[in-house]
Amino acid sequence: MRRRLVAVLLAGVLLPAGLVGCGIPAETDVQVDGSVPAAEAGSLNGSPAPPPAPGDADEPVPFIENYLRAAAAGERDQAYTRARSFLAEEARDLLPGKPQTSEVELTVVRLRAKPESTPANPQGIFTVTIKVQQVGVLRADGTLGPPGATETEYPFQLRRAGPTGTGLLITELPNVLLTTDTALREYYRSRTVYFWNSDLTRLVPDLRYLPSSVPAERRVTEVVKWLADGPSDWLSPGVTGLPDGTRPINNATGQDSQWEVNLTMPGANEERLARLGTQLAWSLPELTGQLDLKIQNQKRFSVDLQRERATRPAYPRGAPPTRFSVYDAAIHPLAIGDERREPVPLPAAQNRNVVSAALARADDQMLAALVVTGSGRQRLKVGTGPSPVAVFTVGPDSFRSMSRPTWLRSLAKGRPAGLVAADGKLYRFDGTARTSLVPLNVSGNVTAVAGSLDGHRIALVSGGVVYVAPVNVEGGVVTLGQPRPLPTQLTGVTAVDWITENELVIAGNDPDRRSAIHQLTVDGAWEPPLASEIGAPVSQLAAYPGGGDSGLPALSFMFETNGGAWRNNPIDFVTPEQVLDVPAGGRSANPTAPFFLY
């Protein structure tokens, strides 16, 4: 009866937790480029459409839309040539050719509305204006850097190409090489390359983009170049690059199951080459067979790519996930379909006055961080040890409000640490619940924080803006790099978590000022909606970033809004009847603060 009621409510009647309506796209046009440690549901297409030509459109708006696709539609060194083919002769100097002193960079924008066109003036000139959000600058190394411009509109002027009145040419245009996020998705593949953390104990993902037109045999060369050039700027403080001076010699060679890479690498030894072999195995997930590493034409090391991935995980994945929530101020497991279930890994005496919680596994240890309430204040309560965790420490500091904590999965089990937002600031905590302020160069109050599965990246919300930052844990000392703000269509972001290796799930207000949940790549390039018209702000959000290979569907998340918990796949209200291990007569409220243990 309850499930039928929820189904009716989801059809559009007022929902018990304030949800007016939700929707998740049944499918996307996205394809996965190889297998990686976590699901890459946001990977871009690998089968590009033909490059647009000036003659493909005879109306101003479609013509400009094709122009915006042209720069991305093929090899990067021909981007200016493709774009300039849309220009009138008198406008060619407004978009210079390929720079002589720098590599081609594309300014990527997101269209905020359909381009607008005015009728031709007496001189036969049309004006098309595009309203944009700046997404970033696509660089030669495949990284999408922060936006380099602030414009929110770009005007174009066009005229007919000849006296017959057919065809169009651009006469006035911005002097930057523009493309759109949709063109990036259409003509580029997303790739993940991996760099070692500062302790050289695990790999950290780094998102890149490669034109889909690049043939398979050149992908190896491009990946080697990316690794030699070093990590993305924002990630650099948290990882270790190859030795300075490392450079590929000529292109990589090979096919099928035999590949060869020739390098110059200062200080190359067996240990460094073995680490590079692991990086290449994970950065080239579609390749199998043997890859030989040569140093200045001398074969020095070989790696069996498939065996390396099978025997050396990029980073610990954790155990299969289970769902929990807070119910009547205590943590309880949830019964969702036939998903895996397990009891709460702490004794009942410690499971009281709970507002939110984070549970994580570290080898044979359980890490438990609880936000508990008392006397109108909130404190952190932390326990670690074999499950069930028996000994807890309540922190000495109290706050008006605290976010759901997050554990840093990159630390050894003997030195656990996590992060939590409290009273608008970010704090680090240890295994004894001691907190210390983490200085941040961001504006606004910090309201949410989430750690990635690899343990070396975090996402946080401050002042309604979502940021990502690298985590360096060298020698067990935790430091954060400068947070990078991400462009998003949502404003007033309230919650964030990691939903795949390189993607976040965020909650905020969409352009129509409706509460919504979106998926967002770690660089802000791709942002599909996951749930819309939620009807009330999302106060908490939790996702499982391990993909669909551990008993949960890919892109699984849960959230809290208006005092009730929800899940996706499909969107559904989490009912009190789905809360397990509730004492008889104790079902008096909705479950809240849902989260995953893995």
Salt bridges, closest charged atoms under 4 A:
ASP33 OD2 - ARG191 NH1 2.97
ASP58 OD1 - ARG160 NH1 3.20
GLU65 OE2 - LYS114 NZ 2.79
GLU75 OE2 - ARG218 NH1 2.89
GLU90 OE2 - ARG159 NE 2.96
GLU116 OE2 - LYS131 NZ 3.85
ASP181 OD2 - ARG110 NE 3.07
GLU186 OE2 - ARG69 NH2 2.70
ASP206 OD2 - ARG208 NH2 2.86
GLU222 OE2 - ARG218 NH2 3.87
ASP233 OD2 - ARG139 NH1 2.92
GLU260 OE2 - LYS294 NZ 3.38
GLU271 OE2 - ARG275 NH1 3.16
GLU286 OE2 - ARG191 NH1 3.00
GLU286 OE2 - ARG219 NH1 3.80
ASP292 OD1 - LYS299 NZ 3.76
GLU339 OE1 - ARG323 NE 2.58
GLU342 OE2 - ARG340 NH1 3.10
GLU342 OE2 - ARG361 NH2 2.52
ASP364 OD1 - LYS413 NZ 2.76
ASP430 OD2 - ARG434 NH2 2.91
ASP454 OD2 - ARG457 NH2 2.66
ASP497 OD2 - ARG404 NH2 3.38
ASP510 OD2 - ARG514 NE 3.05
ASP512 OD2 - ARG514 NH2 3.56
GLU527 OE1 - ARG110 NH1 3.65
GLU527 OE2 - HIS518 ND1 2.90
GLU533 OE2 - ARG514 NH1 2.97
ASP549 OD2 - ARG317 NH2 3.54
ASP572 OD2 - ARG567 NH2 3.93
